[in-house]
């Protein structure tokens, strides 16, 4: 399989995001289940890859800066999304009952 530079960068972002998500999961106090691991790894990888949008805005952005942005999105983005979902679920429980 021959990957061009963009594909390699996206793969790096996905791996970094997955690793961060897994590390966050293992360092937390929650019961670790396979479902939780898979879900967090998918979300972390996806959010980190969203940093690829920065290349559209700054075409000559160094790869290291891009991976750093992906890491930040992987960490902050996941926490933000979890909080948003928890609030949404909490509101739907209060309005449906």
TORKOL-4160 file (C-alpha; in steps of 0.2 Angstrom, whole numbers, padded with zeros to 4 digits, m for minus):
97
<pt num="1" X="0000" Y="0000" Z="0000"/>
<pt num="2" X="0007" Y="0017" Z="m0006"/>
<pt num="3" X="0002" Y="0032" Z="0005"/>
<pt num="4" X="0004" Y="0049" Z="m0001"/>
<pt num="5" X="0010" Y="0063" Z="0011"/>
<pt num="6" X="m0008" Y="0068" Z="0015"/>
<pt num="7" X="m0014" Y="0050" Z="0019"/>
<pt num="8" X="0001" Y="0048" Z="0030"/>
<pt num="9" X="m0003" Y="0064" Z="0040"/>
<pt num="10" X="m0021" Y="0059" Z="0042"/>
<pt num="11" X="m0016" Y="0042" Z="0048"/>
<pt num="12" X="m0004" Y="0050" Z="0061"/>
<pt num="13" X="m0018" Y="0061" Z="0067"/>
<pt num="14" X="m0029" Y="0046" Z="0069"/>
<pt num="15" X="m0016" Y="0036" Z="0079"/>
<pt num="16" X="m0012" Y="0051" Z="0090"/>
<pt num="17" X="m0031" Y="0054" Z="0093"/>
<pt num="18" X="m0034" Y="0036" Z="0097"/>
<pt num="19" X="m0019" Y="0035" Z="0109"/>
<pt num="20" X="m0025" Y="0050" Z="0118"/>
<pt num="21" X="m0043" Y="0044" Z="0120"/>
<pt num="22" X="m0036" Y="0027" Z="0126"/>
<pt num="23" X="m0025" Y="0036" Z="0139"/>
<pt num="24" X="m0039" Y="0047" Z="0145"/>
<pt num="25" X="m0050" Y="0031" Z="0147"/>
<pt num="26" X="m0037" Y="0021" Z="0156"/>
<pt num="27" X="m0032" Y="0036" Z="0168"/>
<pt num="28" X="m0051" Y="0039" Z="0173"/>
<pt num="29" X="m0060" Y="0031" Z="0186"/>
<pt num="30" X="m0073" Y="0023" Z="0175"/>
<pt num="31" X="m0076" Y="0004" Z="0173"/>
<pt num="32" X="m0067" Y="0000" Z="0157"/>
<pt num="33" X="m0078" Y="m0010" Z="0144"/>
<pt num="34" X="m0075" Y="m0015" Z="0126"/>
<pt num="35" X="m0089" Y="m0004" Z="0121"/>
<pt num="36" X="m0082" Y="0011" Z="0130"/>
<pt num="37" X="m0064" Y="0008" Z="0123"/>
<pt num="38" X="m0070" Y="0007" Z="0105"/>
<pt num="39" X="m0082" Y="0022" Z="0106"/>
<pt num="40" X="m0068" Y="0033" Z="0114"/>
<pt num="41" X="m0055" Y="0028" Z="0101"/>
<pt num="42" X="m0067" Y="0031" Z="0087"/>
<pt num="43" X="m0071" Y="0049" Z="0094"/>
<pt num="44" X="m0053" Y="0053" Z="0098"/>
<pt num="45" X="m0047" Y="0048" Z="0081"/>
<pt num="46" X="m0061" Y="0057" Z="0072"/>
<pt num="47" X="m0058" Y="0073" Z="0082"/>
<pt num="48" X="m0040" Y="0073" Z="0079"/>
<pt num="49" X="m0042" Y="0071" Z="0060"/>
<pt num="50" X="m0053" Y="0086" Z="0061"/>
<pt num="51" X="m0037" Y="0096" Z="0063"/>
<pt num="52" X="m0034" Y="0092" Z="0044"/>
<pt num="53" X="m0046" Y="0107" Z="0041"/>
<pt num="54" X="m0032" Y="0118" Z="0047"/>
<pt num="55" X="m0022" Y="0114" Z="0032"/>
<pt num="56" X="m0036" Y="0121" Z="0021"/>
<pt num="57" X="m0034" Y="0138" Z="0031"/>
<pt num="58" X="m0015" Y="0137" Z="0032"/>
<pt num="59" X="m0008" Y="0127" Z="0017"/>
<pt num="60" X="0010" Y="0127" Z="0023"/>
<pt num="61" X="0007" Y="0122" Z="0041"/>
<pt num="62" X="0021" Y="0110" Z="0047"/>
<pt num="63" X="0016" Y="0093" Z="0051"/>
<pt num="64" X="0021" Y="0094" Z="0069"/>
<pt num="65" X="0009" Y="0109" Z="0071"/>
<pt num="66" X="m0005" Y="0099" Z="0063"/>
<pt num="67" X="m0002" Y="0084" Z="0074"/>
<pt num="68" X="m0002" Y="0096" Z="0089"/>
<pt num="69" X="m0018" Y="0103" Z="0084"/>
<pt num="70" X="m0025" Y="0086" Z="0082"/>
<pt num="71" X="m0020" Y="0081" Z="0099"/>
<pt num="72" X="m0028" Y="0097" Z="0107"/>
<pt num="73" X="m0044" Y="0093" Z="0097"/>
<pt num="74" X="m0043" Y="0075" Z="0103"/>
<pt num="75" X="m0042" Y="0080" Z="0121"/>
<pt num="76" X="m0053" Y="0095" Z="0122"/>
<pt num="77" X="m0065" Y="0090" Z="0109"/>
<pt num="78" X="m0070" Y="0073" Z="0117"/>
<pt num="79" X="m0073" Y="0081" Z="0134"/>
<pt num="80" X="m0083" Y="0095" Z="0126"/>
<pt num="81" X="m0094" Y="0082" Z="0116"/>
<pt num="82" X="m0096" Y="0071" Z="0132"/>
<pt num="83" X="m0102" Y="0086" Z="0142"/>
<pt num="84" X="m0114" Y="0091" Z="0128"/>
<pt num="85" X="m0121" Y="0073" Z="0126"/>
<pt num="86" X="m0124" Y="0072" Z="0145"/>
<pt num="87" X="m0133" Y="0088" Z="0146"/>
<pt num="88" X="m0144" Y="0084" Z="0131"/>
<pt num="89" X="m0148" Y="0067" Z="0138"/>
<pt num="90" X="m0152" Y="0075" Z="0155"/>
<pt num="91" X="m0163" Y="0088" Z="0147"/>
<pt num="92" X="m0173" Y="0074" Z="0137"/>
<pt num="93" X="m0176" Y="0065" Z="0153"/>
<pt num="94" X="m0183" Y="0080" Z="0161"/>
<pt num="95" X="m0194" Y="0085" Z="0147"/>
<pt num="96" X="m0201" Y="0068" Z="0142"/>
<pt num="97" X="m0205" Y="0063" Z="0160"/>
